[in-house]
Amino acid sequence: MAEMQVQDKGKKGGKPKTKKHATRVDLTPMVDLGFLLITFFMLTTSMLKPQTMEISVPSKDKVEEDEQNKVKASQAITILLGKEGKLYYYFGATENGVEPELVETDYSSEGIRKMLVSKNAEVMNNVNQLKLDKANKKVSEEDYLKKLSEYKSAKGAPTILIKASDESSYKNLVDILDEMNICNLARYAIVDITPEDLGMIDKKTPPAK
Amino acid sequence: MPKVKVPRKSTVVDMTAMCDVAFLLLTFFMLTSNFVAKEPIVVAVPSSISEIKIPERDIATVLIDKDGKVFFGLDTQQDRKELLDYVGQAYSVSFSEKELTEFSKISMFGVPIGKMKAFLALPTEARDSKEAALGIPADSLNNEFSTWMKTARKVNRNLRLAIKADSQTPYKVVKSVMTTLQDINENRYNLITSLEQVSTK
C-alpha cells in the first residue's frame, strides 16, 4: 500500500539516502471495479440478435393483377387458421357451388406438416439431396442457392393460400409461415378469408352445447 | 510433543493477472455490446426456425402488444428528431427544440399525436407507466400510424421494417397493420421471432 515516506535529513551532509519505494500497488479495488463494470455490460447487452422472418407481400396494384391469373385449382391448397389454434385445410376451390372437403388438423409435425410434405414430396427430396450435397461440399454456395430456388419453384409444387380468420393469433400465422419454410414451399400467399371459408369452418365445428 | 510450527504465509495475492483478465473482458463487452432498447411493453414473440438475423442498422420497429396497441420506434436519435418534426407539421402541432431532443431519447413510443406534448412533459419514469402506453391509433378512421411510417420512410430511405408482435395478438390487428403498410407501399418487412429448436424429420 502506498505509504508516506518520511525522509530523514542527511546527517552527515552526504547524499541523502532515498529509501526505495515499493513498486507494488494493491490492485484489489481495481479488480473490483473491473468486474463491476463487466457485470454491468453483461447485463445490459443483448448478445443475441433476434431472429427474423422475411416476408414480402404483393403491392396494392399488383394484387388486382394477381387476381386475374387465378391459382390453378388442382395445385391449390388452402389453409384456414381458425380460433383457438384450430387449423383446417382443403384442396382446390369451390367449384360450381360444390364445396371441397374441409379437413381439420393441427400445427404439430404429424398434422399439417405431414400433409404438406406429402404434397410436396418431389421438391422435398430434391432439396434434401441438395442439402446433403452441400454438406459434403459437392456443390458450391452459388450453385446451391441457384438450384434451391429452381427446385422450389418447380412446376409440380403446390400453391398454398393462407387464410387467417380474425380470431386466430399472430402465433398461428408465424407457425404456418414457418411450416412453409420447413416444407420448402416457395409459393404461398396470405389472403383474406372469405365468408364461404368461414361458413365451412362453422359447418365443421360441432354446435356449441 | 513439541508443536509443529506452521510458517505464516502472506495472504496477499498478486492481483495484476486478475486485473488484466477483468479489463480484457471489460473491453470485449464494451466493444461487442449494443444496448437493449427499452420497450414500453413486454412482448413475447413467437418462435420460428428462421435463422436470418435482423440487420444492424436502419430499422424501424413496429411493436404490437396483446391488446392490439401499436408502438413505433426508430433506431437512430437524429432520425427520431426529424421524424417528430415532420409528423408534427403534418398534424400542425409544433414542437420546441427541447421537446424534439426529449423525443429523440425515447427508443419506442406509443402515444397519439394529440397527447405527444403531454407525454414529453412527463418525467422519464412516468413514461413507462401503463397509463402512458396508449398505442398509436392505427385504424382506418384515424390512421396516425400510417403517417408515422410514411414520414419515417421520408426521413431515412434505407429503413428496414420489423414487426414485433406478441404471439397472442389477434390476427385482426396484425392484418390491419399489414394492410396499412400495403397501402403506403411498404411491401417487404421482417417478422421478429425467437429461435425454435426443431427436429427435422
Interface residues (C-beta under 8 A of the other chain):
Chain A: D26 L27 T28 M30 V31 G34 F35 L37 I38 F41 M42 T44 T45 S46 M47 K49 P50 Q51 T52 M53 E54 I55 S56 V57 P58 S59 K60 L81 S109 A164 S165 D166 E167 S168 S169 Y170 K171 N172 L173 V174 D175 L177 D178 N181 I182 I190 D192
Chain B: V12 M15 T16 M18 C19 A22 F23 L25 L26 F29 M30 T32 S33 N34 F35 V36 V45 P46 S47 S48 I49 S50 E51 I52 K53 I54 I64 A162 K164 A165 D166 S167 Q168 T169 P170 Y171 K172 V174 K175 M178 L181 Q182 D183 N185 N187 R188 Y189 N190 L191 I192 T193 S194 L195 E196 V198 S199 T200 K201
